[in-house]
Amino acid sequence: MKDLRAIGTSTQFCAVIGNPVAHSLSPAIHNAAYAALGLDFVYLAGQVEDVHSALAGMRALSNFRGMSVTIPHKHEAMRHVDEIRAVDRAIGAINTVVHEGDRLIGLGTDGPGALKALADAQVDLTGKHVLMLGAGGAARMIAFTLAQQTRPAAITLLDINPTLLGQLSGDLAAEGNPAVHAALLDNVTLAEAMSKAQVIIHCTSVGMHPNTTASLVPVSLFRSGQVVFDIVYTPLETRLLADARSRGLQTVSGVEMFINQAVLQFEQFTGVEAPVEVMRRVVMENLSA
């Protein structure tokens, strides 16, 4: 944490906004990284209901450098920035705002963070059949990033919400590549999709603390050679990942995506390479406490 006596008129500050926001690990992660590199930055958290005013304040303060945006403001924030990348506009949400001169630049780091987690695990999606469980906000971010930056053979979407499912499948199909299949999630569609899937990406809250014994996928449906990625990171190993590991499958923890998205935000805010291991240590210490 930055020594408060060292905060001065040149100090840049960043913040996470959301509602609620008291649970956020972002201040601990970013401030530890600033301290490790001796950067004249400080990171705060603020519960916000009026997103327009929060971003107007950011625009008015020359040393307000960056903002992390969390639930429920990821869509609303798009209305109040000057520039958004095409992929994030298609997704319909951002989680990062960078103050550049007199402009606010909006972007997302969740999708790239997920893709990096898979790449770091040496998971090659080229020509693979990807099954995505869930069609909500997290699934949109990941699916669009994978569709635009990798070359899977097909993406299959399963969800219990027909509206979300239709919106995501339609928007992905409009991108033209890869092939997109969608179905309402039930025992039959799950079994059929699992019989073809080579990479499974779980994007719902099932299995998240405190309901840690829950999993969408019965152990009997896993097949040799599959990779299972669960974006849930509380607990660090979900029931889904534990079951997959018990069948000898490669697993990727959601904590990797969480760390990666924070690293990407840090680098956008500061312009310097993040101290990844410092940030990882803070995350693991907090999640293991």
Residue pairs with C-beta under 8 A, 6 or more apart in sequence:
1 31
1 32
1 35
2 11
2 31
2 34
2 35
2 41
2 42
6 40
7 42
8 40
9 63
10 40
10 63
11 40
11 41
11 42
11 63
12 40
12 41
12 42
12 63
12 64
12 65
12 269
13 41
13 42
13 43
13 44
13 63
13 64
13 65
14 30
14 41
14 42
14 43
14 44
14 64
14 65
14 66
14 67
14 68
14 269
15 43
15 44
15 45
15 46
15 64
15 66
15 67
15 68
16 24
16 26
16 27
16 43
16 44
16 45
16 46
16 67
16 68
16 69
16 70
17 45
17 46
17 47
17 48
17 51
17 54
17 67
17 68
17 69
17 70
17 73
18 24
18 47
18 48
18 69
18 70
18 71
18 72
18 73
19 47
19 48
19 49
19 71
19 72
19 73
20 47
21 45
21 46
21 47
21 48
21 70
22 45
22 47
24 45
24 70
25 282
25 283
25 286
25 287
26 43
26 45
26 68
26 262
27 43
27 44
27 45
28 282
28 286
29 262
29 279
29 282
29 283
30 41
30 43
30 262
30 265
30 266
30 269
30 279
31 42
31 43
32 278
32 279
32 281
32 282
33 39
33 266
33 274
33 275
33 278
33 279
34 41
34 42
34 43
34 270
36 275
36 278
37 270
37 272
37 275
39 270
39 272
41 65
41 269
41 270
46 54
48 54
48 73
51 73
51 76
51 77
51 79
51 80
52 79
52 80
54 67
55 67
55 77
55 80
55 81
55 97
55 104
56 80
57 64
58 64
58 67
58 97
58 99
58 104
59 99
59 102
59 104
64 99
65 98
65 99
65 269
65 270
66 96
66 97
66 98
66 99
66 265
66 268
66 269
67 96
67 97
67 99
68 95
68 96
68 265
69 77
69 94
69 95
69 96
69 97
70 95
74 93
74 94
74 95
74 137
75 92
75 93
77 94
77 97
77 106
78 84
78 88
78 89
78 92
78 93
78 94
78 106
80 104
81 94
81 97
81 104
81 105
81 106
82 103
82 104
82 105
83 103
83 104
83 105
83 106
84 94
84 105
84 106
84 107
85 106
85 107
85 108
87 108
87 111
87 144
87 145
87 148
88 94
88 106
88 107
88 108
90 144
90 171
90 175
91 108
91 111
91 140
91 141
91 144
92 140
93 108
93 137
93 140
93 141
94 106
94 107
94 108
95 108
95 109
95 110
95 261
95 265
96 106
96 107
96 108
96 109
96 264
96 265
96 268
97 104
97 105
97 106
98 104
98 105
98 107
98 268
98 269
99 105
107 268
108 141
109 260
109 261
109 262
109 264
109 265
109 268
110 138
110 141
110 142
110 257
110 261
111 141
111 142
111 144
111 145
111 146
112 145
112 260
112 261
112 264
113 256
113 257
113 258
113 259
113 260
113 261
113 262
113 263
113 264
114 141
114 142
114 145
114 146
114 201
114 229
114 231
114 257
114 260
115 142
115 145
115 146
115 149
115 150
116 256
116 257
116 260
117 229
117 252
117 256
117 257
117 260
118 125
118 199
118 227
118 229
118 252
120 256
121 227
121 250
121 252
121 256
123 199
123 227
123 229
123 250
123 252
125 146
125 150
125 151
125 152
125 199
126 150
126 151
126 152
127 151
127 152
127 153
128 152
128 153
128 198
128 199
129 152
129 153
129 154
129 156
129 196
129 197
129 198
129 199
130 146
130 152
130 154
130 155
130 156
130 197
130 198
130 199
130 200
130 201
131 155
131 156
131 158
131 193
131 194
131 196
131 197
131 199
131 200
131 201
132 139
132 142
132 143
132 155
132 156
132 157
132 158
132 201
132 203
133 158
133 159
133 185
133 200
133 201
133 202
133 203
133 204
133 216
133 217
134 158
134 159
134 202
134 203
134 204
135 157
135 158
135 159
135 161
135 164
135 165
135 167
135 168
135 169
135 182
135 203
136 159
136 161
136 164
136 203
136 204
138 203
138 231
139 157
139 159
139 168
139 201
139 203
140 168
140 171
142 201
142 203
142 231
143 155
143 157
143 168
143 172
144 171
144 172
144 175
146 152
146 155
147 155
147 172
147 175
147 177
147 178
148 175
151 177
151 178
152 178
152 199
153 178
153 179
154 178
154 179
154 180
154 181
155 172
155 178
155 179
155 180
155 181
156 180
156 181
156 182
156 183
156 193
156 196
156 197
157 165
157 168
157 169
157 172
157 180
157 181
157 182
157 183
158 165
158 182
158 183
158 184
158 185
158 189
158 190
158 193
159 165
159 184
159 185
159 204
160 184
160 185
162 184
165 182
165 183
165 184
166 182
168 182
169 180
169 181
169 182
172 180
173 180
183 189
183 193
185 216
190 216
190 217
190 221
191 221
194 200
194 217
194 221
194 222
194 223
195 221
195 223
197 226
198 225
198 226
198 227
199 226
199 227
199 229
200 217
200 226
200 227
200 228
200 229
201 229
201 231
202 216
202 217
202 228
202 229
202 230
202 231
202 232
202 238
202 240
203 231
204 216
205 232
206 214
206 215
206 216
206 232
206 240
207 214
207 215
207 216
207 230
207 232
207 238
207 239
207 240
208 232
208 234
208 238
209 234
209 235
212 235
212 238
212 239
213 239
214 239
215 238
215 239
215 240
215 243
216 240
217 240
217 243
217 244
219 243
219 246
219 247
222 228
222 243
222 244
222 247
222 249
224 247
224 248
224 249
225 249
226 244
226 249
226 250
227 249
227 250
227 251
227 252
228 240
228 241
228 244
228 249
228 250
228 251
228 252
229 251
229 252
229 254
230 238
230 240
230 241
230 251
230 252
230 253
230 254
231 254
231 257
232 238
232 240
232 254
233 253
233 254
233 255
233 257
233 258
233 287
234 287
236 253
236 255
236 284
236 287
236 288
237 245
237 251
237 253
238 254
241 251
241 253
244 251
245 251
255 283
255 284
255 287
258 283
259 276
259 279
259 280
259 283
262 279
262 283
263 274
263 276
263 279
266 274
266 279
267 273
267 274
